[in-house]
Amino acid sequence: MGSTCSIRRSRKRASMATDSADSAGVRWPYLTERLEQHQGGINCLSLSEDHSLLVSGSEDGRVLMWSSQSTPVELLGTLSGHAGYVTHCTVHGNFVLTGSADGTLRKWSIVDAKCVHIFVGHGARVNRVLCTGDLVLSTSHDKTARAWRFYADLDEQVRLFC
C-alpha cells in the first residue's frame, strides 16, 4: 500500500477508514478489504453518522458510496459530475457534499445518487468542506473561506472570508 493520505476515526466505534495514493482505501479493523474501483488515487473518505455508509473521493473525479455494514463492502453507487479531481467529501444526513479541483462544491442525494445542487464561487481548488446545521463551510486554494446555506436552492453564499 502507498503512503496514507488521511485517516478518519469513528467516535462511537473502535473503527476507522484510511486512504492512500495508490488508489486503495482500507476500512479498519478489516485489513483484508481494499476499495479498488477508483481509477485514480483516493483523496478522501467519510463515514455516515450511523456508520452504514462509507464514501470515497478520488483523482478520477468520482465519489463512490459503499455499504460499510456488509462483508465485503458493497458498492452502492457512483457520484459523477466534477470536472476535476475530488479533494474532500463529507456525509451530512441523506446527502454527500464534495469539493473539487474544479472550484465547486456539490450536494448529492444518497437515495438516488444524483447531484441536487452545485455551489459556485471559489476561484480555485476547494480544499475542505464542513457541514454544521444549516451551514456549509468551504476553504479554497484561492485563499478564501465561504459559508453557504445547506438547504438553499440557489447559490446563497452567506459570508465570504478573505
N, C-alpha and C positions, 0 to 999 in steps of 0.2 A: 504494500500500500504506500502511496505517496505521502507527502507531508500533510498533516492535519491543518485545515484552514480555520475551522471553528468547532466549538462544542457547545451544545445546549443541554442543560441539565433539567430534569423534571424535579420539582419541589415535593410533589406528593408521592412519587415513587422513586425507588432507587434505580433509575434508568436514565440514559442519555443517548443522544444521537450525535455523530460526528460526520464531517465531510472532508474530502481531500482533493488535491489537484489532479489525481489520476482518474477522476470521474466516478469513483466508488464511494458511496456513503455507507456507514455501518450503524446499525441500531444496537446499542449495548443493553444488556449483557449478552445478547445473542450474536457472538462474534463470527458465526459462520454465515450470516446473511449479508449480502452485498447488493447494493442498488446499482445495477449496471445498465439500465435502459437509457441513460442520458448519452448523447453523442459528444459531449464536451465535459470539462471538469465541473464538479459540483461546487457552487459558491456559497450556498446557504441551505439551512434546514430549519424547520419549525414544527413543533408538536401542538396539536389542539389541546385545549384546557382539560378535556377528559381523556387524553392520550390515545384516542381511537384513530386519529389521522396524523400522518407524517407527510409534510410537503418538502420537496427538494427543488432548488432553483439552480440553473446551470449556464455554462458558457454557450450552450446551444440555443439559448433564448427561451427555453421551455421550463415550465414548472410541472413536476409530476406529483400526483396525490396518491398516497399509499395507505392501505389499511394496516395500522401498526398492531392490530389485535390478532391478525392471522399469522400462522407459521407455515410456510414462509410468508413474508409480507406480500400483499396483493396490490398490484397496480390498479387504482380505481379510475384514474382519468388523467388527461394531459391538458394543461393550460398553455395555449399558444397565441401569440399576438405581438409580443415585444419585438421591436426592430433591432434590439441589441441584447447583449447577454444580461441575465438576471443577476442582480447584485444582492438583493435582500428579499426575504419572504417572511410573512407572519400570518398566523391564523387568528381571526377575530370573529367569534360566533360562527355563523354559517358562511363566512367569507374568507378568502385568502387575499391579502394585499401584497403586491410585489413592487419592487423598484428595479430600474434597469439602466443600462448604459445609454439607452435611447433618451434619457432625461425625463421619462414619465413614470408615474405610479399607476398601477391598475388594480381595480377591485373586481374580484372574481366570485361568482356564486359556486359554492361547493356542490350544491344539489345538481346543477346542470352543467357544470364545468365551462361556463361562459363568462366573458368579460361583461360586467354590468356598468362599469364607469372607468374613464381614463382621466387622471388628474394631470393637467398640463401646466407648466410654469417654470420648472427648472431649466436652466440653460446648459446643463452638463449632466454627467452620470449621477444617478441617485445612489447615495451610499447606504443609507439606513432608513427604515420605515418603522414607526412605533404607533400603536393604537391604544388610546385610552378613552373610554367612554365614547363620546360623540366626536372626538378629535383624532385626526390622522396627522402625525408629525413626520416630516421628512428632512433629511440633510442631503446636500449635494456637493459635488466637486466644484460647482460654481460659487462656492463659499457662502451659500445661504442655507437657512433652515426655514421651512414653511409649515404652517398649520392649516389644515383643511377640515371641512365638516364631513364626517363619515357618511352621514345619511343624505347629503345634498345630491340632487340630480345634476347640478351644474358644477363647474369648477369654482366652487365657493371657497376661495382662499381666505381664511380668517386673519392670518397675520404673516408677515414676512420679516425674518430676522436676518440682518446682514452683518 
